[in-house]
Amino acid sequence: MQTKYFVLFGLIAIKFILQYVLIHPVYELQRDEYLHLDQGLHLAWGYISVPPMTSWISFVIHALGGTVFWVKFFPAAFGAMTMVLVWKMIEKLNGSLYACLLGTLAVLISPLLRINLLYQPNSFDIFFWTLAFYILIRWIQTTENRWIYMAAIAIALGFYSKYNILMFVAALFPAILLTPYRKIFTNKHVYIAIMGGCLLVLPNIYWQYQQQFPTLNQLQALADTQLVNVNRLDFVKDQGLYFINSLFIILAALFAFFRYPPFKKYRVIAFIYIFSIALFLLFKAKSYYAVGLYPVLLAFGAVYIEQLTSEGWKKYLQPVALVVLGLLFIPIIMVAFPNKSPEQIKTQLELYRDLGMLRWEDGKDHHLPQDFADMVGWRELAEKTDAVYDTIADQAHTLVLCDNYGQAGAINYYSRHKHINAVSFNADYINWIPLDKPIRNVIRIVEADEVDQEINDTSPIFDTVTKIGSIENPDAREFGTYIIILQNAKTDINQLIAKEIKELKEGGIIH
């Protein structure tokens, strides 16, 4: 028993080390991370962009000092807990040390290693999908009602992490109907648990109601601007590419659900997988939305492979499977992680292009993967904004107004002026614009293609409008973003901003 857990602790230690060393020092935090950190300074039961789980964790990160170490710690921790859940699944399926090692290692060197690099809701989402599957396994094994209530709690917490878990719920019900477990719908505890789960998520639903369901508008904007570029065939191909090194384990699991008698009672999990993938395809979801489906398959596949290779000469295949798992991941770790500088990546552009990694959400190819380009240029923007801010005598009545949430969050994170409070009409920042005191000066952060229009629009409103400088790092997604200083307002800026906020909210175009 001690040997098993030494192995588990060793895998967890490797997990944490990799999550820190797989990011080249040239990269900063990623665009979304700044937004999530600022949410921790504006606690609420809901946000336009995501449910509130990230804000609660961000509150803790700020309390711990807000350093990059802690920003990276929490997604790594949720990834490690996902590994522990897979290990426990395998134990409950009567897998021995080899199956535990195979399944947990497959989770370690999987897309989770990439996802857990960034402080985003995806790490929490995958953990709660895996927890829900673990609870389902335990209910199948025991039929105890307590697992039904635990499932409601896990799904509610998953809901607070990312609404993506609603796909699990939508797939769960038809999957159960296809199995003898359909009799569970005669169990009163199911309905009590459902009501309890609804009560748990009610604060977020009420917040959505108060704000006129902005998340629905945000999802529509996502569908119009990003998901419209998603190819369903690419989604299917990506599932195989993501897990190319462990595909044999996943296929073994799906086969075992229908051909291996001890796994027959768990067939509902296969149906959940099938229905979930169908739903993701229907809604043209991004490929990584489905990653939460795979840790449970890796657990079942590892146990089945152990059974197939437990006797005679087949035992020699066990170390082969581990070697294959590791060797096939080497090419992935060489290209899918921000462990190379932009200059190094540019020497291999054809490789990245062939893998589809240079295609951004706009459907076009660029010279860096989008996530990587979203991790440079931010400190430069904050330093240049600080330099402009320092020249203004009346800082108390100066607003830093950005074009998007990445700009606002990065300035707030890197600025020397902790009271600078950069905001935007974009995402959640629209609810954090300070209108409690008169605004006389504005530092505008404007995307490159909007600079001339911005100057024309604001010149009649301020005494002076001056274009100061721009982000000069060509590797940054924000390359060319300008800083404009607008001084001595000739009209009521607070009133203009309040009107703009009202129109944007009523038009449902905040995203």
Wavefront OBJ file of the C-alpha trace (Angstrom):
o trace
v 0.000 0.000 0.000
v 2.800 2.423 0.869
v 4.518 1.758 -2.463
v 1.341 2.648 -4.348
v 1.004 5.994 -2.656
v 4.681 6.831 -3.023
v 4.093 6.424 -6.752
v 1.013 8.654 -6.609
v 2.812 11.361 -4.633
v 5.688 11.169 -7.085
v 3.323 11.718 -10.032
v 1.731 14.670 -8.243
v 5.161 16.207 -7.589
v 6.075 15.798 -11.259
v 2.753 17.401 -12.168
v 3.470 20.557 -10.176
v 7.040 20.820 -11.456
v 5.957 20.510 -15.089
v 3.237 23.137 -14.730
v 5.906 25.685 -13.838
v 8.796 24.668 -16.097
v 6.809 24.275 -19.321
v 6.390 28.042 -19.708
v 9.309 29.927 -21.268
v 10.348 32.972 -19.183
v 9.587 35.328 -22.081
v 5.852 34.742 -21.631
v 3.631 36.682 -19.240
v 0.160 35.784 -18.015
v -2.451 35.057 -20.656
v -5.239 37.502 -21.541
v -8.012 35.637 -19.705
v -5.970 35.256 -16.526
v -5.946 39.013 -15.914
v -9.730 39.182 -16.126
v -10.176 36.289 -13.709
v -7.774 37.903 -11.246
v -9.697 41.182 -11.336
v -12.923 39.285 -10.634
v -11.453 38.457 -7.230
v -11.522 42.192 -6.478
v -15.206 42.450 -7.419
v -16.876 39.483 -5.738
v -20.385 38.707 -6.966
v -22.649 35.713 -7.570
v -22.137 35.968 -11.292
v -20.151 37.500 -14.116
v -20.771 38.121 -17.786
v -17.882 35.935 -18.866
v -17.837 33.007 -16.392
v -19.560 31.711 -13.247
v -18.129 32.910 -9.901
v -15.808 30.028 -8.956
v -12.766 31.764 -10.452
v -13.529 34.931 -8.469
v -13.486 32.988 -5.204
v -10.133 31.446 -6.029
v -8.818 34.815 -7.257
v -9.777 36.313 -3.893
v -7.526 33.708 -2.254
v -4.729 34.383 -4.775
v -4.809 38.092 -3.953
v -4.764 37.286 -0.241
v -1.623 35.196 -0.857
v 0.091 38.083 -2.632
v -1.170 37.705 -6.196
v 2.169 36.485 -7.563
v 2.534 34.386 -10.685
v 3.419 31.397 -8.488
v -0.045 31.404 -6.903
v -1.792 32.184 -10.193
v -0.278 28.992 -11.627
v -0.648 26.959 -8.432
v -4.419 26.580 -8.422
v -4.974 25.181 -11.931
v -2.064 22.815 -11.236
v -3.709 21.788 -7.954
v -7.038 21.031 -9.654
v -5.149 19.046 -12.277
v -3.430 17.074 -9.521
v -6.774 16.408 -7.832
v -8.112 15.124 -11.157
v -5.204 12.682 -11.237
v -6.031 11.550 -7.692
v -9.651 10.939 -8.700
v -8.532 8.774 -11.622
v -6.241 6.829 -9.298
v -9.166 6.282 -6.880
v -11.453 5.221 -9.742
v -8.946 2.573 -10.774
v -8.701 1.318 -7.201
v -12.493 1.056 -6.974
v -12.438 -0.900 -10.250
v -9.987 -3.340 -8.623
v -7.018 -2.183 -10.635
v -3.574 -2.877 -9.180
v -0.496 -0.625 -9.076
v 0.172 -1.052 -12.803
v -3.325 0.081 -13.809
v -3.095 3.013 -11.380
v 0.233 4.027 -12.877
v -0.922 3.642 -16.480
v -4.180 5.540 -16.025
v -2.794 8.331 -13.864
v 0.272 8.798 -16.051
v -2.045 9.031 -19.071
v -3.875 11.896 -17.326
v -0.592 13.569 -16.380
v 0.749 13.617 -19.948
v -2.483 14.611 -21.660
v -4.170 17.870 -22.708
v -4.674 18.560 -19.006
v -0.971 19.369 -18.777
v -1.549 22.151 -21.311
v -4.889 23.284 -19.901
v -3.559 23.425 -16.338
v -0.862 25.892 -17.418
v -3.410 28.703 -17.534
v -5.559 30.135 -14.784
v -8.907 29.600 -16.486
v -12.154 27.815 -15.516
v -11.267 24.824 -17.711
v -9.123 23.198 -15.014
v -11.960 23.398 -12.497
v -14.500 22.260 -15.087
v -12.560 19.089 -15.919
v -12.097 18.275 -12.244
v -15.834 18.463 -11.542
v -16.689 16.370 -14.617
v -14.264 13.748 -13.299
v -15.702 14.018 -9.791
v -19.214 13.520 -11.174
v -18.063 10.371 -12.983
v -16.363 9.077 -9.824
v -19.582 9.592 -7.862
v -21.553 7.805 -10.599
v -19.179 4.834 -10.337
v -19.602 4.704 -6.568
v -23.389 4.879 -6.877
v -23.375 2.003 -9.385
v -21.258 -0.024 -6.987
v -23.282 0.707 -3.837
v -26.685 2.164 -4.933
v -26.500 4.253 -1.765
v -28.597 7.413 -1.860
v -25.806 9.534 -0.410
v -24.033 9.375 -3.759
v -27.082 10.920 -5.434
v -26.796 13.937 -3.140
v -23.050 14.120 -3.670
v -23.666 14.140 -7.415
v -25.989 17.126 -7.028
v -23.318 18.989 -5.052
v -20.569 18.121 -7.541
v -22.675 19.262 -10.498
v -23.623 22.472 -8.686
v -19.957 23.241 -8.006
v -19.201 22.374 -11.621
v -21.926 24.813 -12.651
v -20.207 27.515 -10.588
v -16.960 26.693 -12.393
v -18.183 26.627 -15.993
v -21.607 26.188 -17.542
v -20.066 23.507 -19.736
v -21.105 20.885 -17.165
v -24.702 21.323 -18.327
v -23.636 19.144 -21.268
v -22.899 16.366 -18.786
v -26.343 16.784 -17.252
v -28.017 16.827 -20.672
v -26.207 13.619 -21.649
v -26.746 11.893 -18.293
v -30.530 11.568 -18.482
v -30.833 9.860 -21.909
v -27.813 7.695 -21.034
v -29.554 6.426 -17.900
v -32.738 5.743 -19.858
v -30.796 3.347 -22.104
v -29.760 1.195 -19.139
v -31.528 -0.735 -16.352
v -30.649 2.188 -14.078
v -33.680 3.983 -15.458
v -35.514 2.714 -12.391
v -33.652 5.415 -10.445
v -36.297 7.855 -11.653
v -38.725 6.206 -9.238
v -36.422 7.100 -6.342
v -37.638 10.156 -4.446
v -34.073 11.011 -3.429
v -33.285 11.862 -7.050
v -35.862 14.643 -7.054
v -34.860 15.902 -3.627
v -31.246 16.024 -4.841
v -32.262 17.843 -8.029
v -34.156 20.428 -5.996
v -31.196 20.773 -3.658
v -28.844 21.264 -6.603
v -31.148 23.911 -8.050
v -31.166 25.724 -4.719
v -27.371 25.673 -4.657
v -27.105 27.367 -8.067
v -30.038 29.721 -7.448
v -27.825 32.684 -6.401
v -26.133 32.629 -9.793
v -29.435 32.214 -11.635
v -30.888 35.143 -9.688
v -27.839 37.257 -10.545
v -28.340 36.388 -14.213
v -31.992 37.402 -13.927
v -31.099 40.728 -12.298
v -28.595 41.444 -15.077
v -31.005 40.331 -17.837
v -29.052 37.106 -18.488
v -25.876 38.649 -19.934
v -24.206 35.245 -20.219
v -26.733 34.242 -22.887
v -25.786 37.332 -24.859
v -22.126 36.530 -24.340
v -22.680 32.977 -25.584
v -24.461 34.335 -28.650
v -21.540 36.668 -29.322
v -19.183 33.699 -28.900
v -21.209 31.704 -31.396
v -21.254 34.580 -33.885
v -17.566 35.501 -33.673
v -15.706 32.311 -32.720
v -17.806 29.145 -32.874
v -18.919 30.069 -36.381
v -15.338 29.278 -37.422
v -15.399 25.851 -35.748
v -15.388 22.905 -38.141
v -17.184 19.828 -36.790
v -14.781 17.502 -38.551
v -11.883 19.342 -36.909
v -13.581 18.806 -33.547
v -13.614 15.037 -34.121
v -10.016 14.993 -35.366
v -8.883 17.059 -32.403
v -10.252 14.494 -29.955
v -7.843 11.958 -31.421
v -4.954 14.420 -31.682
v -5.361 15.609 -28.103
v -5.062 12.056 -26.796
v -2.872 10.588 -29.528
v -0.492 9.020 -27.011
v -3.283 7.458 -24.921
v -5.765 6.740 -27.701
v -5.209 3.001 -27.265
v -6.338 3.296 -23.631
v -9.476 5.249 -24.553
v -10.411 2.803 -27.310
v -9.805 -0.074 -24.898
v -12.270 1.517 -22.466
v -14.986 2.038 -25.082
v -14.527 -1.551 -26.290
v -14.584 -2.925 -22.743
v -17.910 -1.278 -21.895
v -19.583 -3.520 -24.480
v -17.368 -6.638 -24.563
v -15.851 -7.037 -21.073
v -18.495 -8.499 -18.696
v -17.255 -6.826 -15.451
v -17.693 -3.420 -17.120
v -21.193 -4.065 -18.452
v -22.782 -2.371 -15.446
v -20.786 0.792 -16.221
v -22.017 1.042 -19.814
v -23.954 4.176 -18.913
v -20.607 6.009 -18.939
v -20.088 5.076 -22.588
v -23.545 6.425 -23.396
v -22.768 9.672 -21.556
v -19.637 9.998 -23.682
v -21.550 9.391 -26.921
v -24.372 11.812 -26.081
v -21.945 14.480 -24.867
v -19.870 14.334 -28.043
v -23.076 14.543 -30.088
v -24.151 17.649 -28.165
v -20.748 19.290 -28.570
v -20.923 18.624 -32.296
v -24.456 19.966 -32.482
v -23.474 23.253 -30.858
v -20.142 23.483 -32.740
v -18.218 23.584 -29.481
v -14.501 24.171 -29.259
v -12.515 20.966 -29.187
v -11.196 21.341 -25.644
v -14.710 21.628 -24.184
v -14.909 17.819 -24.285
v -11.684 17.084 -22.380
v -13.613 16.438 -19.158
v -14.983 13.242 -20.724
v -11.628 11.499 -20.942
v -10.132 11.006 -17.452
v -12.835 8.437 -16.624
v -12.176 6.602 -19.910
v -8.470 6.505 -19.135
v -9.295 4.912 -15.776
v -11.442 2.165 -17.311
v -9.044 1.614 -20.193
v -6.084 1.215 -17.849
v -7.896 -1.450 -15.815
v -8.948 -3.333 -18.933
v -5.434 -3.278 -20.417
v -4.085 -4.574 -17.124
v -6.535 -7.463 -17.306
v -5.559 -8.236 -20.892
v -1.849 -8.298 -20.045
v -1.923 -9.941 -16.626
v -0.785 -13.446 -17.593
v 2.072 -15.165 -19.408
v 4.055 -13.425 -22.106
v 1.492 -10.632 -22.247
v 2.993 -9.181 -19.072
v 5.861 -7.922 -21.220
v 3.356 -5.634 -22.960
v 2.748 -3.703 -19.763
v 6.032 -1.748 -19.792
v 5.644 -1.367 -23.566
v 2.341 0.456 -23.023
v 4.024 2.853 -20.585
v 6.868 3.504 -23.008
v 4.475 4.125 -25.912
v 2.477 6.510 -23.725
v 5.585 8.537 -22.993
v 7.247 8.407 -26.406
v 4.152 9.568 -28.292
v 3.831 12.528 -25.959
v 7.317 13.850 -26.727
v 6.310 15.445 -30.074
v 3.301 17.018 -28.350
v 5.362 18.569 -25.589
v 7.695 20.012 -28.238
v 4.985 22.027 -30.008
v 1.858 22.366 -27.867
v 3.411 24.149 -24.903
v 4.779 27.700 -24.555
v 8.228 26.324 -23.738
v 9.852 27.945 -26.782
v 10.399 31.619 -27.406
v 8.583 33.272 -30.331
v 11.906 33.367 -32.204
v 12.301 29.596 -31.837
v 8.720 29.012 -32.990
v 9.227 31.142 -36.089
v 11.934 28.759 -37.257
v 9.299 25.973 -37.385
v 6.291 27.823 -38.772
v 5.433 25.161 -41.341
v 5.186 22.512 -38.623
v 2.898 24.676 -36.489
v 0.808 25.592 -39.542
v 0.409 21.968 -40.588
v -0.827 21.133 -37.096
v -3.392 23.946 -37.293
v -1.876 25.717 -34.298
v -1.467 29.066 -36.056
v -5.187 29.448 -36.734
v -6.814 31.938 -34.396
v -10.446 32.488 -33.471
v -10.804 34.765 -36.506
v -10.263 31.710 -38.702
v -6.957 33.060 -40.080
v -3.371 31.833 -39.711
v -0.876 33.996 -37.820
v 2.811 33.666 -36.925
v 2.252 32.436 -33.339
v -0.392 30.244 -31.694
v -3.103 32.522 -30.350
v -2.584 31.621 -26.696
v 1.138 32.328 -27.017
v 0.523 35.716 -28.677
v -1.869 36.444 -25.816
v 1.032 36.020 -23.357
v 3.350 38.796 -24.567
v 3.188 42.569 -24.749
v 1.146 43.124 -21.606
v 3.932 44.375 -19.356
v 5.000 46.773 -22.102
v 1.451 48.128 -22.278
v 1.297 48.613 -18.505
v 4.678 50.354 -18.356
v 3.758 52.757 -21.153
v 0.383 53.448 -19.564
v 2.129 54.178 -16.257
v 4.449 56.617 -18.013
v 1.439 58.508 -19.379
v -0.382 58.323 -16.044
v 2.630 59.860 -14.299
v 2.349 62.992 -16.464
v -1.206 63.726 -15.295
v -1.517 65.945 -12.227
v -5.211 65.234 -11.664
v -4.990 61.435 -11.407
v -8.001 61.261 -9.091
v -10.259 62.303 -11.975
v -8.531 60.269 -14.694
v -10.031 57.134 -16.191
v -8.030 54.437 -17.984
v -10.467 53.111 -20.589
v -9.427 50.117 -22.684
v -10.827 48.429 -25.773
v -10.861 44.940 -24.265
v -10.623 43.049 -20.997
v -7.087 41.787 -21.640
v -5.731 45.328 -21.826
v -7.595 46.429 -18.695
v -6.625 43.395 -16.641
v -2.957 43.504 -17.666
v -2.645 47.185 -16.766
v -4.232 46.530 -13.378
v -1.891 43.595 -12.741
v 1.433 45.120 -13.828
v 0.891 48.817 -13.085
v 2.932 50.493 -10.360
v -0.216 52.448 -9.486
v -2.426 49.987 -7.632
v -5.304 52.493 -7.727
v -5.172 52.906 -11.507
v -8.335 50.790 -11.997
v -8.262 50.315 -15.756
v -11.672 49.358 -17.188
v -13.390 48.612 -20.471
v -16.837 48.360 -22.018
v -15.803 44.758 -22.709
v -16.791 41.745 -20.557
v -17.224 42.239 -16.795
v -15.368 45.542 -16.726
v -18.495 47.285 -17.933
v -19.920 46.742 -14.439
v -16.802 48.105 -12.733
v -16.489 51.513 -14.424
v -16.236 54.112 -11.594
v -18.786 56.877 -12.092
v -18.857 58.070 -8.486
v -16.601 61.081 -9.210
v -16.247 63.421 -12.198
v -14.008 62.191 -15.023
v -11.945 64.985 -16.578
v -9.154 63.043 -18.295
v -9.130 59.694 -20.064
v -6.238 57.477 -21.053
v -7.587 55.457 -23.965
v -6.080 52.124 -24.953
v -7.171 51.634 -28.556
v -6.633 48.739 -30.951
v -4.519 49.643 -33.974
v -7.284 49.742 -36.583
v -9.486 52.038 -34.456
v -6.988 54.808 -33.635
v -7.927 57.372 -36.303
v -11.649 56.933 -35.668
v -11.096 57.335 -31.928
v -9.208 60.598 -32.400
v -11.937 61.974 -34.685
v -14.684 61.004 -32.252
v -13.056 62.400 -29.127
v -11.456 65.619 -30.417
v -14.677 67.676 -29.992
v -15.086 66.420 -26.413
v -11.652 67.220 -24.948
v -9.333 70.233 -25.126
v -6.395 68.084 -26.160
v -6.202 64.630 -27.751
v -2.688 63.226 -28.081
v -1.518 59.915 -29.531
v 1.369 58.822 -27.305
v 2.708 55.422 -28.356
v 1.853 51.822 -29.014
v 2.804 48.226 -28.235
v 5.907 47.596 -30.320
v 6.360 43.878 -29.693
v 5.434 42.272 -33.044
v 4.801 38.932 -31.337
v 1.960 40.334 -29.231
v -1.632 39.849 -30.274
v -2.034 43.486 -29.206
v 0.779 44.648 -31.509
v 0.074 48.220 -32.596
v -2.405 48.948 -29.803
v -2.151 52.686 -29.098
v -2.259 54.816 -25.992
v -4.132 58.081 -26.423
v -4.436 60.745 -23.724
v -7.623 62.838 -23.660
v -7.369 65.859 -21.353
v -9.699 68.504 -19.955
v -13.159 67.292 -20.870
v -15.508 69.929 -22.254
v -18.636 67.946 -21.432
v -19.972 65.554 -18.795
v -17.939 62.392 -19.462
v -19.727 60.468 -16.706
v -23.035 61.026 -18.440
v -21.659 59.914 -21.802
v -20.220 56.738 -20.301
v -23.425 55.960 -18.397
v -25.378 56.331 -21.632
v -22.958 54.030 -23.472
v -23.213 51.403 -20.741
v -27.016 51.521 -20.873
v -27.104 51.159 -24.661
v -24.651 48.258 -24.655
v -26.569 46.383 -21.979
v -29.933 46.987 -23.573
v -28.546 45.935 -26.930
v -27.125 42.769 -25.426
v -23.798 43.185 -27.220
v -21.403 42.963 -24.286
v -18.845 40.223 -24.836
l 1 2 3 4 5 6 7 8 9 10 11 12 13 14 15 16 17 18 19 20 21 22 23 24 25 26 27 28 29 30 31 32 33 34 35 36 37 38 39 40 41 42 43 44 45 46 47 48 49 50 51 52 53 54 55 56 57 58 59 60 61 62 63 64 65 66 67 68 69 70 71 72 73 74 75 76 77 78 79 80 81 82 83 84 85 86 87 88 89 90 91 92 93 94 95 96 97 98 99 100 101 102 103 104 105 106 107 108 109 110 111 112 113 114 115 116 117 118 119 120 121 122 123 124 125 126 127 128 129 130 131 132 133 134 135 136 137 138 139 140 141 142 143 144 145 146 147 148 149 150 151 152 153 154 155 156 157 158 159 160 161 162 163 164 165 166 167 168 169 170 171 172 173 174 175 176 177 178 179 180 181 182 183 184 185 186 187 188 189 190 191 192 193 194 195 196 197 198 199 200 201 202 203 204 205 206 207 208 209 210 211 212 213 214 215 216 217 218 219 220 221 222 223 224 225 226 227 228 229 230 231 232 233 234 235 236 237 238 239 240 241 242 243 244 245 246 247 248 249 250 251 252 253 254 255 256 257 258 259 260 261 262 263 264 265 266 267 268 269 270 271 272 273 274 275 276 277 278 279 280 281 282 283 284 285 286 287 288 289 290 291 292 293 294 295 296 297 298 299 300 301 302 303 304 305 306 307 308 309 310 311 312 313 314 315 316 317 318 319 320 321 322 323 324 325 326 327 328 329 330 331 332 333 334 335 336 337 338 339 340 341 342 343 344 345 346 347 348 349 350 351 352 353 354 355 356 357 358 359 360 361 362 363 364 365 366 367 368 369 370 371 372 373 374 375 376 377 378 379 380 381 382 383 384 385 386 387 388 389 390 391 392 393 394 395 396 397 398 399 400 401 402 403 404 405 406 407 408 409 410 411 412 413 414 415 416 417 418 419 420 421 422 423 424 425 426 427 428 429 430 431 432 433 434 435 436 437 438 439 440 441 442 443 444 445 446 447 448 449 450 451 452 453 454 455 456 457 458 459 460 461 462 463 464 465 466 467 468 469 470 471 472 473 474 475 476 477 478 479 480 481 482 483 484 485 486 487 488 489 490 491 492 493 494 495 496 497 498 499 500 501 502 503 504 505 506 507 508 509 510 511
